[in-house]
Amino acid sequence: MLSMKRESLDRVLAPSLVYTTAVTCGVLAALALQIQLSRAGYDLLALWQNLLSARTMQLRSAGPWWAIAGMAFVIGGVMAAVLSRMPLPWRGFRGLRWLGGATVVFILSDIGQHSAELTHADVGASVLASLGVLALAAVMSLGGAYLTIRR
């Protein structure tokens, strides 16, 4: 009788895929935080103008930018750590994946519903501020992923 041993199907993800996923998740988390901060009254464009004014810099101006950078750094690092340490396939975590996916969908739908209410007077400057947030989030999430990936 042939003894059939089950081959290990554990596959390690390529580092480029881990970095790309970590940066994407970090940027999406930063965008969600930006929308939540705008809803709470922290408009990044007005804060940027306060930051560059002749008056002394206030924590209210720099705090949301630091929060967005920190969120991107942490989420990018966590995603890179998880993806580089847990080999595929993740059969044992099916229920947890479904629960996590449903939670993310509900949170993003709530954020999207409330972001439709936000209006900006100066669209061009608002787009530039949002692109600045995207660039900051991408760099910070890449840094978080670089520091936590298993080599």
Steps between C-alpha positions, in 0.01 A plus 500: 500500500630837409520748778400832361639781698331825457739747352536829669309759305640787701612771263693806597385819332741696287636809677372726222147373560535551876624857453228583246225367724639679806525834318149462357350422840692785664383753240138382526512526879646851472224603259235365736658695787513814284127473431425442868712803597324715240169389646620599847594849379871455431517612138855434386506792260411752771746334735773522236437873462520541878824303503664732248376822657728747679351405836649230716420146397213349692449137590160519333678564170762226524300234689284369215800473267688302764194282562469418130872423471491284813193310382662422165823392671327267745257343251774451239724339761231271636398382154861432398567312824193281461556427130869422539456272804189299411540276194218438255237345492314625802242226523477511877393863504199489266246617758731773624564619143126519428437690822790739429384557142144575607625740767719686250210528252266643764760749626585617148132537409445717806802714414389529137150603599628779720765614252230586247387777733839672499539795265804716435505857377835476323507170316850535350669569831301223664619254236860609557461450875350154440787409267742614769325271746522213251873554449562525873296185566678304226846589631408430861331167427799394292724588793283301738503203265877516456558494875269207573540264204673170569816469295 
